Amino acid sequence: MTTEANNVDWLNQWAPRGSLQRFGLAGGVNSGVFFLLWELLMVLSTETDIRYMWAFAWGSSGVMAHFVHRHFTFDARKSVRWTLPTAVPVYALSLVGSSITIGMLSEAFPNNLRWLGVLNLLAWGLLIWLAMRLFVFQFQSDSISHVSQEGPMG
């Protein structure tokens, strides 16, 4: 076995497809992109409502996250014609919810905004993982061959 195959085997044992661990690995990259964009927006625009900057960064990184999770976290058994349209409401709901919660947190604790942003991101990330696993990718690790490639949208 090659070193690359050993690395993949180790990853699959430690963080199997569909697991919270694997979602967290991919989510760390997605969240890093999100957080850098949010920081950049906060530096460039001190007059803009924090919720709008959060929402813009969340929405922008959400599109990237769909494809990262499709290929790395879960799998490509379901067609993009199914996963992308079903992921949009999940990301939209999390965008609105996380923007509201970061706004409330920024008003209540303005001196701890970045740390609370990380906690807000983690809490909403857990909800996104659950929705992606159950509804978007309909992931079932023990029955990979029984799931339709196309989903209900054909």
C-alpha positions in Angstrom: 0.0 0.0 0.0 1.2 3.5 -0.8 1.6 6.2 1.8 -1.3 8.1 0.2 -3.5 5.1 0.6 -2.4 4.7 4.2 -3.3 8.4 4.8 -6.7 7.9 3.3 -7.4 4.8 5.3 -6.3 6.6 8.5 -8.6 9.5 7.6 -11.5 7.2 6.9 -11.1 5.4 10.2 -10.7 8.6 12.3 -13.2 10.7 10.4 -15.5 8.5 8.3 -17.6 10.1 5.5 -20.6 11.9 7.0 -19.1 12.1 10.5 -19.0 15.3 12.5 -15.2 14.9 12.6 -15.0 15.0 8.8 -17.5 17.9 8.7 -15.3 19.7 11.2 -12.2 19.3 9.1 -13.8 20.6 6.0 -15.7 23.2 8.0 -12.4 24.5 9.4 -11.3 25.4 5.9 -14.7 26.9 5.0 -14.9 28.8 8.3 -11.4 30.1 7.8 -12.4 31.6 4.4 -15.6 33.0 6.0 -13.8 34.4 9.0 -11.1 36.1 6.8 -13.8 37.7 4.6 -15.7 38.8 7.7 -12.6 40.4 9.2 -11.7 42.1 6.0 -15.2 43.6 5.8 -15.0 44.8 9.4 -11.7 46.5 8.7 -12.9 48.1 5.4 -16.3 49.2 6.6 -16.6 50.3 10.2 -20.0 52.0 9.5 -21.8 49.0 8.1 -24.1 46.9 10.4 -22.2 43.9 11.6 -25.2 41.6 10.6 -24.8 42.6 6.9 -21.1 41.9 6.9 -21.7 38.6 8.6 -24.5 37.7 6.2 -22.4 38.6 3.1 -19.4 36.5 4.3 -21.7 33.6 5.3 -23.5 33.5 2.0 -20.3 33.8 0.0 -18.5 31.0 1.8 -21.7 28.9 1.9 -21.6 28.3 -1.9 -18.0 27.1 -1.5 -18.9 25.0 1.5 -21.6 23.1 -0.4 -19.0 21.7 -2.9 -16.4 21.1 -0.2 -18.9 19.0 1.8 -20.2 17.3 -1.3 -16.8 16.0 -2.3 -15.0 15.6 1.0 -17.5 15.3 3.9 -20.3 13.3 2.4 -20.1 12.0 -1.2 -21.4 12.7 -4.7 -24.0 9.9 -4.8 -26.7 12.6 -5.0 -26.8 14.8 -8.1 -25.9 18.4 -7.8 -29.3 19.1 -9.2 -30.6 17.7 -5.9 -28.0 18.8 -3.4 -27.5 22.4 -4.4 -31.2 23.4 -4.4 -31.8 21.5 -1.1 -28.6 23.1 0.4 -29.7 26.6 -0.4 -32.6 26.7 2.2 -30.2 25.2 4.8 -27.6 27.9 4.2 -30.3 30.6 3.9 -31.8 29.7 7.2 -28.4 29.5 8.9 -27.4 32.8 7.3 -30.5 34.6 8.7 -30.3 32.8 12.1 -26.5 33.3 12.5 -26.8 37.0 11.4 -29.5 37.6 14.0 -27.6 35.9 16.8 -24.3 37.7 15.9 -26.2 41.0 16.0 -27.7 40.2 19.4 -24.3 39.1 20.7 -22.6 42.2 19.3 -25.0 44.4 21.2 -24.8 42.5 24.4 -21.0 41.9 24.4 -19.3 44.3 22.0 -15.8 43.7 23.5 -15.9 40.0 22.9 -17.2 40.1 19.3 -14.6 37.9 17.7 -14.7 35.1 20.3 -18.5 35.2 20.2 -18.3 35.0 16.4 -16.4 31.8 16.7 -18.9 30.3 19.1 -21.8 31.5 16.9 -20.1 29.9 13.9 -19.6 26.6 15.8 -23.2 26.4 17.0 -24.6 27.1 13.6 -22.1 24.7 12.0 -23.4 21.9 14.1 -27.0 22.6 12.9 -25.8 22.8 9.3 -24.0 19.4 9.6 -27.2 17.8 10.9 -29.3 19.3 8.1 -26.8 18.4 5.4 -26.4 14.9 6.6 -30.2 14.2 7.0 -31.8 16.3 4.3 -29.4 17.5 1.7 -27.1 14.5 1.2 -29.4 12.0 3.0 -26.2 10.3 4.0 -26.3 6.7 5.2 -22.9 5.1 5.7 -24.2 1.5 5.8 -26.3 1.7 2.6 -24.3 3.7 0.1 -25.4 1.5 -2.9 -29.1 1.9 -2.1 -29.4 5.7 -2.5 -30.5 7.0 -5.9 -27.9 9.0 -7.9 -30.4 11.6 -9.0 -32.7 12.1 -6.0 -36.3 13.2 -6.5 -35.4 15.9 -9.0 -34.2 13.4 -11.6 
